[in-house]
Structure formats: structure tokens, C-alpha cells
Amino acid sequence: MAAICFLSPFKPPAITTVPPSPKKNPTSKHRPPPPPIRCNFSLPTITASTEPQPLFSSVKSFAPATIANLGPGFDFLGCAVDGLGDFVSLCVDPSVHPGEISISTISGTHASHKLSKHPLWNCAGIGAIAAMKMLNIRSVGLSLSLEKGLPLGSGLGSSAASAAAAVVAVSELFGGILDVNHLVLAGLESEAKVSGYHADNIAPAIMGGFVLIRSYDPLELMRLKFPEDKELFFVLVSPDFEAPTKKMRAVLPAAIGMPHHVWNCSQAATLVASVLQGDLVELGKALSSDKIVEPKRAPLIPGMERVKKAAIEGGAFGCTISGAGPTAVAVVDEEERGKEIGERMVEAFLKEGNLKAVAMVKRLDRLGARLVGVPLPFS
């Protein structure tokens, strides 16, 4: 199934729109076939006068997992995690109509059977379409393969990793024309349709490291450089429990009082300063101090409050929910210590929440989405 990014010279004109995300399983036999889709034309076109030609016939990209919010930084702070993520392979495909993209395969152990191959209903597909629109691609067709390394609904930026890998792959196939802001904007098209218009996963997935979203309109991003000579480890404990982002956003308050606003602002400012200084003690305190979002979400994740307590009692500098959850994230400065704390957190999930969980200790990913392997030149 292919999606139209621009008017194909082989197809008659048609005006189509992006339908709302269906509630049923994308693989359901009862779902009617979706119509061809046209890109969101509110996106900027970077190459309006000329269409770039592919430099490569195929590329493979990787985008890392991410931790959004970081406690008090709801929707404006996030960071990337090393060693976890999604892969996208993209190639020029003569069997796909010019200006269109198709998804050929979806693999990986993490619920890949739940994902649709139609580009309109797939995070990688939506991101790739947006990037193609920006580049004005209409003379070649593309085929995409997605390898899921992240579980769905885990709070580790699964949808953003797919979108980030896809937009970077499209850009690099045509010479890396899109800059960081345009890559993030393309990825935001995907995030908006899946979980809401927020960049605290997609921005660090593309940029790596810690990222502050200063503004959404216009989009302004700030890299927060954690000192190279300081060690930082994330203890990630993921229970066998799915927490869909839309559901977890629905429980958030529509309005907050001034005292909580002031408190969260001060904690977010402390967190930013701590990242820049490499001060894990203060970073951990700020990470643990959200009074607006975490108190609403934690009760929906069985055992989360006890897990946080176990992490801090075990020596973590701080602990909170990663993104919308259910993954819990703690911050430490030693890998072995992180493993011990992870065991305590797993035990707490089982004892208090009756949930099995898996613990990992990972470093900060400082690179973000990038090509892997050797691209094949286009001929």
C-alpha cells in the first residue's frame, strides 16, 4: 500500500485528506482500505524550484529511545538513550509510483504485528511522507522497511524513534538537505497523529542528548550539553503493562494553581541548570519533584509509587515516570549501582503492582538519529 506525497504524473488529480486515526486494530479485516493520502501542505517545501535527485539507492538509519518530560519538564524537556531504538531501511523502488512511498516489511519482536503497513497509519510512514513533501519528491518512488527495537506504549518514545529514523533516512537518501528543525517538524507530523503535538520525544530522538523545546510556534529547540567528562546512567525499568500516550494525557488537569506552577517552573529550571553543570544530585532532585503530571499518572501504573521509593532508597539520585509511562527511570552515576537499583525496582513492581518487569542500565545517547552501515550509491 502506497501513499501519495505529491501528485504523481501517472495518476489523475484528486484532492484527499488525512482521515482521523481509526480506533480499531490496523490489521483488522473489517477496516475499509484507506484512500491515497496527500501530505500536509502546511509543511514548508525546502526545494520548491528544483527536486533533488537521490544520491543513494538505499540507506539504513537508526533512531534512539527517548525519555520525555524528565519530571517537571512536561512537553518541553527530553533526552535520548543509548543502545535502544528503531531501524529504518529505505530504498528507491521502481515498482512504487513516483512521488509515493510504501512500507514493505515491519519486523522486530516488539508487537510489530500490531502495526499497519499503510503509510498513513504508521509512524515511520507519516514521517517519511512529510519529509518527501518538504523535499518536493515526485519523480521517484520509495520503499521503507521498519525494524522495531522498542515496545509500543512503553514510555520510551517508540513512535518518535520510528518517525525520526524515517525522516532522517529520507533526507539522507537525497543528500542530507533537511536541517534539524525541518527534520523535527517532519517527525512532529507523525507525533501529532499518534499522541499529540509534542516534541519532547522526537527532538531528542533526532538531535541526541538533552533537548529543551523553547517554543512550538515557531518551533525553537535548544541543545543542553551534558559535560563530556561526567558519567550519567539511566536505570530503565519497564513493567509488562501498556500505557497508551493518549490515555495517559487524558488524565491531566486542564488548569493548575499558581503554587504548583511556580514549583514546577523552579524544578524545571533547576533540572536545566543541573544538566549543563553535570550535577546529578540536583538533577535527580528536580527529576523527582513534579507536582502536576506525575501525581495524576502514577496511580494508573500499578506499583509505580513504591518503585520510585525503592529506587531512591537504593541510592538513585532521583526517579520519575519516563514519558507517559509505564517505564520508570532513575538516575545514577555508576553502572553497577544502577543494576542493583534496577533489581529493587523490578521487585517493587512485582510486589506492589503484581507486574513482571525488565530492568536496563543505559547511557545518554549524544548523537541522535543517524545512518548506519554503508549507503549504496544511486545509479
C-alpha positions in Angstrom: 0.0 0.0 0.0 1.5 3.3 -1.1 0.8 6.9 0.0 0.9 9.9 -2.4 3.3 12.6 -1.3 2.8 14.7 -4.4 0.7 14.4 -7.5 2.0 11.5 -9.4 2.3 12.0 -13.2 0.8 8.6 -13.5 -2.4 9.3 -11.6 -5.3 11.7 -12.2 -5.7 14.7 -9.9 -7.5 14.0 -6.7 -8.0 16.0 -3.5 -7.8 13.8 -0.5 -7.3 14.4 3.2 -5.8 12.6 6.1 -8.7 10.8 8.0 -8.7 10.6 11.8 -6.8 7.7 13.3 -9.1 4.7 13.5 -9.8 3.1 16.8 -9.7 -0.4 15.6 -6.6 -2.6 15.2 -4.9 -1.5 12.0 -4.7 -5.1 10.9 -8.5 -5.7 11.4 -10.1 -7.5 8.5 -13.2 -5.2 8.9 -11.3 -2.0 8.2 -12.1 -0.5 4.8 -9.0 0.2 2.7 -7.7 3.7 3.2 -7.7 6.2 0.3 -4.4 7.5 -1.1 -3.2 10.4 1.1 -1.7 13.7 0.3 0.9 15.4 2.5 0.0 18.2 4.9 0.7 21.2 2.8 1.2 23.5 5.8 4.7 22.0 5.9 7.4 24.1 4.3 8.8 23.0 1.0 12.6 23.3 1.1 13.3 22.7 -2.5 10.4 24.5 -4.2 12.0 25.2 -7.5 14.1 22.1 -8.0 13.6 18.5 -7.0 16.8 16.8 -5.6 17.9 13.6 -7.1 18.8 10.6 -4.9 22.4 10.3 -4.0 21.9 6.7 -2.9 19.8 3.8 -4.0 19.3 2.7 -0.4 20.2 3.8 3.2 19.7 2.5 6.7 19.1 4.7 9.7 18.8 4.3 13.4 17.0 6.5 16.0 17.3 6.1 19.7 14.8 5.7 22.5 13.9 8.8 24.5 12.8 9.9 27.9 10.3 12.7 27.7 9.3 15.2 30.4 12.1 14.3 32.8 9.8 15.0 35.7 8.8 18.7 35.7 9.5 19.3 32.0 6.2 18.2 30.6 6.2 18.6 26.8 9.4 20.7 26.7 12.3 18.6 28.0 13.6 15.2 26.9 16.7 13.2 26.3 18.0 10.3 24.2 19.0 6.9 25.5 21.9 4.9 24.1 21.6 1.3 22.9 17.8 1.1 22.3 15.9 2.2 19.2 14.3 1.5 15.8 15.9 1.0 12.4 14.5 2.1 9.0 15.8 0.8 5.7 14.8 3.0 2.7 15.4 2.5 -1.0 14.4 3.8 -4.4 11.9 1.4 -5.7 10.9 1.4 -9.4 7.8 -0.7 -8.6 6.4 2.2 -6.5 4.8 5.0 -8.4 6.8 8.2 -8.5 6.1 10.6 -5.6 4.8 7.7 -3.4 6.1 5.6 -0.6 5.2 2.1 0.5 6.1 0.1 3.6 7.3 -3.3 2.5 8.1 -5.0 5.9 7.8 -4.4 9.6 9.9 -6.7 11.8 11.1 -6.9 15.4 9.9 -8.7 18.5 8.0 -5.7 19.9 4.4 -6.1 18.7 5.3 -5.4 15.0 2.2 -7.4 14.1 0.1 -4.6 15.6 1.4 -2.0 13.2 -0.2 -1.2 9.9 1.8 -1.2 6.7 -0.2 1.6 5.3 1.9 4.7 5.5 -1.0 6.8 6.7 -1.4 4.6 9.8 2.3 4.1 10.6 4.6 6.5 12.4 7.5 5.9 10.1 5.3 6.3 7.0 3.8 9.6 8.2 7.2 11.0 8.9 8.6 9.8 5.6 5.7 11.4 3.7 6.3 14.7 5.5 10.0 14.7 4.6 9.2 13.9 1.0 6.8 16.8 0.8 9.5 19.1 2.2 11.9 17.9 -0.4 9.4 18.1 -3.3 10.0 14.5 -4.2 7.8 13.4 -7.1 9.9 11.6 -9.7 10.9 8.5 -7.7 9.0 6.1 -5.5 10.4 4.8 -2.2 10.1 1.6 -0.3 10.6 1.5 3.5 11.2 -1.3 5.9 10.8 -0.8 9.7 12.6 -2.8 12.4 11.1 -2.2 15.8 13.5 -2.3 18.6 11.2 -0.6 21.1 8.0 -1.9 22.6 4.7 0.0 21.9 3.3 2.1 24.7 6.4 1.8 26.9 7.1 5.5 27.6 10.4 5.2 25.7 9.4 7.2 22.6 8.6 4.2 20.4 6.6 6.2 17.9 9.2 9.0 17.8 12.0 6.6 17.1 10.2 5.2 14.1 9.4 8.7 12.8 12.9 10.0 13.5 14.6 7.1 11.7 12.3 7.6 8.7 12.7 11.3 8.3 16.5 11.1 8.6 16.5 8.2 6.1 14.5 10.2 3.5 16.7 13.3 4.0 20.0 11.4 3.7 18.8 9.4 0.6 18.7 12.8 -1.1 21.9 14.2 0.3 21.0 15.3 3.9 19.3 18.5 2.7 16.9 18.9 5.7 18.3 20.7 8.8 17.5 19.7 12.3 14.4 22.0 12.7 12.9 20.6 9.4 13.6 17.0 10.5 11.8 17.6 13.8 8.9 19.3 12.0 8.5 16.3 9.7 8.6 14.0 12.7 6.1 16.1 14.5 3.6 15.4 11.8 3.8 11.8 12.9 3.6 12.5 16.6 0.6 14.8 16.2 -1.4 12.0 14.7 -0.4 9.4 17.2 -0.2 11.1 20.6 -0.4 14.9 20.2 1.8 17.7 19.0 4.7 17.5 21.4 8.4 17.4 20.5 10.0 16.1 23.7 10.5 12.7 22.2 11.0 13.5 18.5 13.5 16.3 19.1 16.0 14.3 21.3 15.5 11.3 19.0 16.8 13.3 16.1 19.3 15.6 17.9 20.5 13.3 20.7 21.5 14.4 24.2 19.2 16.7 26.3 16.9 19.0 24.4 14.7 21.9 25.5 11.8 22.9 23.4 11.7 26.7 23.9 8.8 27.3 21.6 6.4 25.4 19.4 5.1 28.4 17.3 7.6 29.0 15.9 9.5 25.8 16.7 12.7 26.7 18.6 14.9 24.0 20.0 17.9 24.3 22.4 20.6 21.6 22.9 21.5 21.2 26.5 25.1 19.9 26.6 25.8 17.5 29.5 29.6 17.6 30.2 31.6 15.0 28.3 33.7 14.2 31.4 30.7 13.3 33.6 29.1 9.9 33.8 25.3 9.5 33.6 23.3 6.3 33.6 19.6 5.8 33.3 18.0 2.8 35.1 15.0 1.9 32.9 12.5 -0.5 34.4 9.7 -1.5 32.1 6.7 -3.5 33.5 4.5 -5.8 31.5 1.9 -3.1 31.2 0.9 -0.8 28.3 0.2 2.8 28.9 -1.0 4.5 25.7 0.1 8.1 25.5 -3.4 9.4 24.5 -4.9 7.7 27.5 -2.2 9.0 29.9 -2.6 12.5 28.5 -6.4 12.4 29.0 -6.0 12.3 32.8 -4.0 15.5 33.1 -5.6 18.6 34.6 -6.9 21.3 32.3 -5.8 24.0 34.8 -3.4 24.2 37.7 -3.0 26.5 40.6 -0.3 29.2 40.8 1.7 27.4 43.6 2.2 24.3 41.6 3.0 26.4 38.5 5.7 28.2 40.4 7.1 25.0 41.9 7.3 23.1 38.6 8.9 26.1 36.9 11.6 26.2 39.6 12.2 22.5 39.3 12.4 22.6 35.5 14.9 25.5 35.7 17.0 23.5 38.3 17.0 20.5 36.0 18.2 22.5 33.1 21.0 24.1 35.2 21.9 20.7 36.6 22.2 19.2 33.1 24.6 22.0 31.9 26.7 21.7 35.1 26.7 17.9 35.2 25.3 17.9 38.7 23.5 14.6 39.1 22.5 15.2 42.7 20.4 18.3 41.9 19.3 16.8 38.6 17.9 13.8 40.5 16.1 16.0 43.0 14.4 18.1 40.2 13.6 14.9 38.2 11.7 13.6 41.2 9.8 16.7 42.1 6.9 17.1 39.6 3.7 18.1 41.3 1.5 18.4 38.2 1.7 15.4 35.8 3.3 12.5 37.8 0.7 12.6 40.6 -2.1 12.1 38.0 -0.3 9.3 36.1 1.5 7.3 38.8 -1.7 5.9 40.3 -2.6 4.4 36.8 0.6 2.4 36.8 0.4 -0.4 39.4 3.2 -0.2 41.9 4.8 3.0 40.4 4.8 4.9 43.7 6.6 2.1 45.5 9.0 1.6 42.6 10.1 5.3 42.9 10.6 4.9 46.6 12.6 1.7 46.1 14.9 3.5 43.6 15.6 6.4 45.9 16.1 4.3 48.9 18.5 2.2 46.9 20.7 5.2 46.2 19.4 6.7 43.0 19.7 10.5 42.7 16.1 10.6 41.5 13.3 8.7 39.9 10.2 9.5 37.8 8.0 8.2 35.0 9.5 8.1 31.6 7.2 10.0 29.2 3.7 8.7 29.7 4.9 5.5 31.2 4.8 2.8 32.3 8.6 2.7 32.3 10.2 4.1 35.4 13.5 5.9 35.1 16.1 6.5 37.8 19.4 8.4 37.5 22.7 7.2 38.8 26.5 7.7 38.2 27.7 4.1 38.3 26.5 1.2 36.1 26.9 -1.5 38.7 25.0 0.6 41.2 22.3 1.1 38.6 21.9 -2.7 38.1 21.4 -3.1 41.9 18.8 -0.4 41.9 17.1 -1.9 38.9 16.7 -5.2 40.8 15.0 -3.3 43.6 12.6 -1.6 41.2 11.7 -4.8 39.5 11.0 -6.4 42.8 8.8 -3.4 43.8 6.8 -3.7 40.6 6.1 -7.4 41.3 5.4 -7.0 45.0 3.2 -3.8 44.9 1.8 -3.9 41.3 1.8 -7.6 40.6 3.7 -6.8 37.4 6.7 -8.5 35.9 9.3 -6.0 34.8 12.6 -5.8 33.0 15.5 -3.5 34.0 18.2 -2.0 31.9 21.0 0.4 32.6 21.8 2.7 29.7 24.0 5.8 28.9 22.9 9.1 27.4 22.8 8.9 23.6 24.7 12.1 22.4 24.3 11.5 18.7 20.6 11.1 17.9 19.2 9.6 14.6 21.9 8.7 12.1 22.8 6.5 9.2 24.2 3.1 10.0 26.0 0.8 7.6 27.2 1.9 4.1 24.7 3.6 1.8 24.6 2.2 -1.7 25.2 4.9 -4.4 22.4 5.6 -6.8 22.9 4.7 -10.4 
